[in-house]
C-alpha cells in the first residue's frame, strides 16, 4: 500500500490505531503479529516492529507474557465538570474539583514553602523568587490514584494568617473562595486553560501507565479583581476523563 511522505512504520501504526478507534480491533483483540504486519503491509521485520512499538508507547496495546500483544481495555471515561463557580457546602477536594458524581474517594495532601518558579511567579503576578505555599494533592477512587493537583498561593497574601496552610487550621480543605474570604479577600473570577501533553515519569508512576502517555492539564487561577490569589495544575489521565463545561449565556 502507498505510504506517502511519512515513514512506513508511522503509516502502519496509524492504520492500526484507526482500527482500534473504530472497533475493528476491539479491546482484548490480538494485534497482528510481526510476521502478520510484514505480510499484510509488505514491509520488513524492522518496520513491523517499530509500528508495534509506537502503539505500545501510546498505551493502546499491551504485551501479555507468552501470548502476544493485545488491544488494551479502554475504561469508561469519567467526567470532570467545570461550570460557573458556586459555593459548595460541606465541600471536599473532590467536590471542589467538580469530579463526576459517580466518583467519590479520598485524598492526600502535603504543603511546603517554596520559591516561586518563573512560570508560577508569572501566573501569580509575583516578583522573581518570591515565596509561595505549594500544596500537592493525590486524589484516589476505586482503589487507586485518579487525579493529581498542585497549587501555589502567594505568601505575601496568606503568610502568618490562619489560612496559610490550605489543608490545616480552622478552614483546612474548605476551598480557595471560602479561605480567602476569611482574610477579607473576595475571589470574584477564575480562569482556566485546558491542554494536553505527555505524562512525566513521576506522574505516570503515581497515576499508572507509562511516561509519555497523554494527560490532560487544567491550569486554573483564582483572582480577586486583577490579583491572582491561587494558581493550580490539575492533571488527569487523558484516557480516563472527559472535561465537561457548563457555562451561562449572557
Long-range contacts (C-beta under 8 A, 24 or more apart in sequence): 1-41, 1-42, 8-41, 8-43, 8-47, 8-51, 9-43, 9-47, 9-48, 9-50, 9-51, 9-54, 10-51, 10-54, 12-37, 12-41, 12-43, 12-47, 12-48, 12-51, 13-51, 13-52, 13-54, 13-55, 15-41, 16-51, 16-55, 17-55, 17-58, 17-60, 20-55, 20-60, 20-61, 20-71, 25-71, 26-71, 27-71, 27-72, 27-73, 27-74, 28-70, 28-71, 28-73, 29-70, 29-71, 30-68, 30-69, 30-70, 31-55, 31-61, 31-68, 31-69, 31-70, 31-71, 33-68, 57-210, 57-212, 58-212, 58-213, 59-209, 59-210, 59-213, 59-239, 74-239, 75-239, 75-240, 77-239, 77-240, 77-241, 77-242, 78-102, 78-103, 78-146, 78-240, 78-241, 78-242, 79-241, 79-242, 79-243, 79-244, 80-218, 80-234, 80-236, 80-241, 80-242, 80-243, 80-244, 81-244, 81-246, 82-192, 82-218, 82-243, 82-244, 82-245, 82-246, 83-245, 83-246, 83-247, 84-246, 84-247, 84-248, 85-177, 85-190, 87-177, 87-178, 88-175, 91-173, 91-174, 91-175, 92-173, 93-137, 93-139, 93-149, 93-173, 94-139, 94-141, 96-175, 97-139, 97-147, 97-149, 97-234, 99-139, 99-147, 103-141, 103-142, 103-146, 104-141, 105-139, 105-140, 105-141, 105-142, 105-146, 106-139, 106-140, 106-141, 107-137, 107-138, 107-139, 107-140, 108-137, 108-138, 108-140, 109-135, 109-136, 109-137, 109-138, 109-166, 109-167, 110-135, 110-136, 111-135, 111-136, 111-165, 111-166, 111-167, 111-168, 113-155, 114-152, 116-152, 116-154, 120-152, 120-231, 123-152, 123-219, 123-221, 123-228, 123-231, 124-152, 124-154, 124-221, 124-228, 124-231, 125-227, 125-228, 126-154, 126-156, 130-154, 130-155, 130-156, 131-155, 131-156, 131-159, 133-158, 133-164, 133-165, 133-166, 135-165, 135-166, 135-167, 138-206, 144-208, 145-206, 145-207, 145-208, 146-207, 146-236, 146-237, 146-240, 147-234, 147-235, 147-236, 148-203, 148-206, 148-207, 148-234, 148-235, 148-236, 149-232, 149-233, 149-234, 149-235, 150-232, 150-233, 151-230, 151-231, 151-232, 152-230, 152-231, 152-232, 153-229, 153-230, 154-228, 154-229, 157-183, 157-185, 157-229, 158-183, 176-222, 176-229, 176-230, 177-222, 180-222, 180-224, 180-229, 180-230, 185-224, 185-229, 186-224, 187-222, 187-223, 187-224, 187-229, 188-223, 188-224, 188-225, 189-222, 189-223, 189-225, 190-220, 190-221, 190-222, 190-223, 191-220, 191-221, 191-223, 192-218, 192-219, 192-220, 192-221, 193-218, 193-219, 194-218, 194-219, 194-243, 195-219, 196-238, 199-237, 203-235, 207-235, 207-237, 208-237, 209-237, 213-237, 213-238, 213-239, 214-238, 214-239, 216-241, 216-243, 218-243
